[in-house]
Amino acid sequence: MSVSAPVSTVAGRSPLDGLPKLAAFVRRDFLVAWSYRTAFVAEWTTLALQVAMFALIGRLIDQRLLPSYGGTQSSYMQFVSIGIAVAAILSLGLGRVATGMRGEQLMGTLEQLLLTPTSALTIQVGTVLYDLLFIPIRLAVFLTVVGLVFGLHFQAAGVLPALVLLLALIPFVWGLGIVNAASVMTFKRGGAGLGFLTALIALGSGAYFPLSVLPHWLEVTIRNTPVALALHGIREELIGGSGWSVVGWNLVIIGVSSVLFVVVGSLAFRRALLRERRRGSLGLY
């Protein structure tokens, strides 16, 4: 039998009260990741196979047809390696919250977790905080290794502006991930279309090919989406070394979109949580 907890369990508590719990989430996720070393190796092996596949595809592409950034003509491997890294981050960010919720459901601990004096926001942040800390390290290691193996040159001066754009994009991806988590909580298998959504966003943002190859109306429609802007800006910084001059307007659009989707995701998650508590079905999967 499922027991429902009052929604106002944590009313009046300071946001700082959740900090020790966030540290506990990070420690738990690190220990879980460390205990599954095979999965960790398999994840990086998949990235390596992707890079190898696109390296072969790159031999068929006329490099002169690729865009230039900051006056620097990009090679296909420079172009696509950044796309692969950002697409992997998209997949991680979109799925992590939903995967965490689904795992808690399957282990039978979701209801017990929500019965504790822990806010929904703390739970949402806690499920992704380890990845938020890991993502910049992952991106840096990935691009460094690819650059050394294939002799690619990335602009060191563009690292900080590129990191700022990436950090601005993460809340946008997290907001979508929270919406996905809300669907998992409601429909139990709501994350079934995650792979399709990730592929659609990656393809539609120019992760693997320039947007200029798309029909003009479609290119105009999607080139100012947050992911497309972030990808273009990161390439401008790491390939062309364009500096802070190209960050400003892109950062405004990405930042506004991130705030909007975090709000939408949080509301969707809260509604799903209230619905399942009323129905007494939090522990069902």
C-alpha positions in Angstrom: 0.0 0.0 0.0 1.3 3.4 -0.9 1.5 6.2 1.6 1.1 9.8 0.5 3.1 12.6 2.0 2.0 16.2 2.4 3.2 18.4 -0.4 4.3 21.1 2.1 6.7 18.8 3.9 9.5 21.3 3.6 7.7 24.5 3.8 9.6 27.3 5.5 12.9 25.6 5.3 16.0 27.5 4.1 17.4 26.5 0.7 20.8 26.2 2.4 19.3 23.2 4.4 19.6 21.1 1.2 23.3 21.6 0.7 24.5 18.6 2.8 21.9 16.5 0.9 23.3 17.7 -2.4 26.7 16.6 -1.3 25.2 13.2 -0.4 23.7 12.9 -3.9 27.1 13.6 -5.5 28.9 11.1 -3.2 26.2 8.4 -4.0 26.4 9.0 -7.8 30.2 8.9 -7.8 30.2 5.6 -5.8 27.6 4.1 -8.2 29.5 5.2 -11.3 32.8 3.9 -9.8 31.2 0.6 -9.0 30.1 0.1 -12.6 33.5 0.5 -14.3 32.5 -1.6 -17.3 29.7 0.9 -18.1 32.1 3.8 -17.7 34.6 2.2 -20.1 31.7 1.3 -22.5 30.5 4.9 -22.6 33.9 6.2 -23.6 34.4 3.3 -26.1 31.1 4.3 -27.8 32.4 7.9 -28.1 35.7 6.6 -29.6 33.8 4.5 -32.1 31.7 7.5 -33.1 34.8 9.5 -33.6 36.4 6.8 -35.7 33.2 6.5 -37.9 33.1 10.2 -38.5 36.8 10.3 -39.3 36.2 7.9 -42.1 33.1 9.9 -43.3 35.3 13.0 -43.2 37.5 11.6 -45.9 34.5 11.8 -48.3 33.8 15.4 -47.6 35.2 18.4 -49.4 36.6 20.5 -46.6 36.1 23.7 -48.6 32.4 23.3 -48.2 32.6 23.5 -44.4 32.0 26.8 -42.6 34.9 28.9 -41.4 35.0 30.4 -37.9 36.8 33.6 -37.1 38.4 33.5 -40.5 39.7 30.0 -39.9 38.6 27.2 -42.2 37.5 24.2 -40.1 38.2 20.6 -40.9 35.4 18.1 -40.7 37.0 16.5 -37.6 37.2 19.8 -35.8 33.6 20.5 -36.7 32.1 17.1 -35.8 34.2 16.4 -32.7 32.6 19.4 -31.0 29.2 18.2 -32.2 29.8 14.7 -30.8 30.8 16.1 -27.4 27.8 18.4 -27.2 25.4 15.7 -28.4 26.7 13.3 -25.7 26.1 16.1 -23.1 22.5 16.4 -24.5 21.9 12.7 -24.1 23.3 12.8 -20.6 21.4 15.8 -19.5 18.0 14.8 -21.0 18.2 11.3 -19.6 19.8 11.7 -16.2 16.9 13.1 -14.1 14.4 10.6 -15.7 16.9 7.7 -15.3 17.4 8.7 -11.6 13.6 8.8 -11.0 13.0 5.5 -12.8 15.8 3.9 -10.8 14.3 5.1 -7.6 10.9 3.7 -8.7 12.4 0.3 -9.6 14.3 0.0 -6.3 11.2 1.1 -4.4 13.0 4.0 -2.8 11.3 6.9 -4.6 8.3 7.2 -2.2 10.6 6.9 0.8 12.9 9.6 -0.6 9.9 12.0 -1.2 8.6 11.3 2.3 11.7 12.8 3.8 11.9 16.6 4.5 13.6 17.1 1.1 12.3 19.6 -1.4 11.5 18.5 -5.0 14.1 21.1 -6.2 16.8 19.5 -4.0 15.9 16.1 -5.5 16.0 17.4 -9.0 19.3 19.2 -8.6 20.8 16.3 -6.6 20.1 13.8 -9.4 22.1 15.8 -11.9 24.7 17.6 -9.8 27.3 14.9 -10.2 26.9 15.1 -14.0 27.0 19.0 -13.9 30.4 18.7 -12.2 31.6 15.9 -14.5 30.4 17.4 -17.9 33.0 20.2 -18.2 35.8 17.7 -17.3 34.4 15.2 -19.8 34.3 17.8 -22.6 37.8 19.0 -21.9 39.2 15.4 -21.8 37.3 14.3 -24.9 38.4 17.3 -27.1 42.0 17.1 -25.8 42.3 13.4 -26.6 40.7 13.8 -30.1 42.9 16.8 -30.8 46.0 14.8 -29.9 45.0 11.7 -31.9 44.0 13.5 -35.1 46.3 16.5 -34.8 43.5 19.0 -34.4 44.1 22.5 -33.2 41.7 24.2 -30.8 42.2 27.8 -29.6 43.2 27.9 -26.0 41.9 31.5 -25.8 38.4 30.3 -26.7 38.1 27.7 -23.9 36.7 30.1 -21.2 34.0 31.7 -23.6 33.1 28.2 -24.8 32.7 27.0 -21.3 30.4 29.9 -20.4 28.2 29.1 -23.4 28.1 25.4 -22.4 27.2 26.2 -18.7 24.4 28.5 -20.0 23.1 25.7 -22.1 23.1 23.1 -19.3 20.0 24.5 -17.5 18.1 24.4 -20.8 18.9 20.7 -21.3 18.2 20.1 -17.6 14.7 21.7 -18.0 13.9 19.3 -20.8 15.2 16.5 -18.7 12.9 17.5 -15.8 9.9 17.4 -18.2 11.1 13.9 -19.2 11.3 12.9 -15.6 7.8 14.2 -15.0 6.5 12.0 -17.8 8.4 9.0 -16.3 6.8 9.7 -13.0 3.3 9.8 -14.6 3.5 7.2 -17.3 6.2 5.1 -15.8 7.8 4.5 -19.2 7.6 8.1 -20.3 11.3 8.1 -21.2 10.8 5.7 -24.1 11.2 8.4 -26.7 14.4 9.8 -25.2 16.7 8.4 -27.8 14.5 9.9 -30.6 14.4 13.3 -28.9 18.2 13.4 -28.4 18.8 12.4 -32.0 16.3 15.0 -33.2 17.9 17.8 -31.2 21.4 16.8 -32.2 20.6 16.5 -35.9 18.5 19.7 -35.9 21.2 21.8 -34.2 24.0 21.0 -36.7 26.0 18.6 -34.5 27.1 16.4 -37.3 26.7 18.6 -40.4 26.4 22.3 -41.2 22.9 23.8 -41.1 23.6 25.3 -44.5 22.9 22.0 -46.2 19.3 22.1 -45.0 16.5 23.8 -46.9 16.7 27.6 -46.4 13.3 27.8 -44.5 14.4 25.1 -42.1 17.8 26.5 -41.6 16.3 29.9 -40.7 13.8 28.3 -38.3 16.3 26.3 -36.2 19.6 28.3 -36.4 18.5 30.5 -33.5 17.5 27.6 -31.2 19.5 27.4 -28.0 21.4 24.3 -28.9 22.3 25.5 -32.4 23.4 28.8 -31.0 25.5 27.2 -28.3 27.1 24.8 -30.9 27.9 27.6 -33.3 29.3 29.8 -30.5 31.5 27.0 -29.1 32.9 26.3 -32.6 33.5 30.0 -33.1 35.6 30.0 -29.9 37.5 26.7 -30.1 38.1 26.8 -33.9 38.2 30.5 -34.7 39.2 32.0 -31.3 36.6 34.7 -31.9 36.7 35.8 -28.2 33.9 37.4 -26.2 32.5 39.4 -29.1 30.3 36.5 -30.3 29.2 35.4 -26.9 26.9 38.3 -25.8 23.7 38.0 -27.9 24.0 34.2 -28.0 24.3 34.1 -24.3 21.2 36.2 -23.8 19.0 33.9 -26.0 20.4 30.8 -24.4 20.1 32.2 -20.9 16.5 33.3 -21.4 15.6 29.9 -22.9 17.3 28.1 -20.0 15.3 30.0 -17.4 12.1 29.4 -19.3 12.6 25.7 -19.6 13.8 25.3 -16.0 10.5 26.9 -14.9 8.4 24.8 -17.2 10.2 21.6 -16.2 9.9 22.4 -12.5 6.2 23.1 -12.9 5.7 19.9 -14.9 7.6 17.9 -12.2 5.6 19.5 -9.4 2.3 18.7 -11.1 3.3 15.1 -11.7 4.4 14.8 -8.1 1.1 16.2 -6.8 -0.9 14.0 -9.1 0.9 10.8 -8.0 0.7 11.7 -4.4 -3.1 12.2 -4.7 -3.4 8.9 -6.4 -1.1 7.2 -3.9 0.9 5.7 -6.8 4.4 7.1 -6.2 5.7 3.6 -5.4 4.1 1.9 -8.4 6.1 1.2 -11.6 
